[in-house]
Amino acid sequence: VALQTASLGVEGEGIWLALGTILMLLGMGYFMQQGWGVTDPRQKEFYIITILIPGIAAASYLSMFFGFGLTQVELVTGRVVDVYWARYADWLFTTPLLLLDIALLADADWRDIGALVGLDAFMIVTGLGATLMKIPTARFAFWTISTVAMLFLLYFLVATVGASAKETSEEAQSTFRVLQWIIVISWSVYPVAWLVGTEGLNLVGLYGETLLFMILDVLAKVGFGFVLLRSRAVVGEGDAPT
Ligand code: RET
């Protein structure tokens, strides 16, 4: 009975958590296989970071699948919100790693990387605040703060980190542009998913919201890593996987 409850979740969303776990593991395995035997220190950096990202997500998805990463928040209005808090633990570590990846590609300096990661941690922690608060107004206030931080972050990525990218090779520049758009487009949907989902206006139930976050997470992590690790800017001239 316990396993059955875990596998189904609250509204049957366990199917998406299981699929998310599998896709993250497949992505991680693929990146590991690609990176096996790489000795160049710069290449190794990219592989290590990019393998860790779906690895952390797989652990988080598995914990949510088993119902461990799930809690309930009772609002002052009496509504009880089912919250998968494990996502925030995942995001707190994986979003800085994604930013580190793209910033290293752009040859950004450590000050700019610090600014990006700082804004990012602020965004995730205020987002977790929004998720755990009991007063609806406070939830939306923190959602707004988190979203504003995200907009600053995306602007900083495109403008400042983008300016350092312009000083890198043609290959690195074109990979940077693709990754930058993957980030700008996929990250922008997260606050919308939160807002329409159970944490916000509850227009979409837990089932649909879990599916949406799973698609976003796979795109933002595995899709991102796939583009990065296939780029000649990372694997070097002549030995890009075909
Ligand atoms: C929250 C809710 C509050 C408002 C905002 C959010 C943004 C989350 C983002 C998450 C990105 C996650 C990624 C994960 C895996 O790769 C916390 C949902 C702005 C942008 C990229």
Boltz pocket constraint, residues with backbone or C-beta under 6 A from the ligand:
constraints:
  - pocket:
      binder: B
      contacts: [[A, 91], [A, 94], [A, 95], [A, 98], [A, 123], [A, 124], [A, 126], [A, 127], [A, 128], [A, 130], [A, 142], [A, 143], [A, 146], [A, 147], [A, 150], [A, 187], [A, 188], [A, 190], [A, 191], [A, 194], [A, 216], [A, 217], [A, 220], [A, 221]]
      max_distance: 6.0
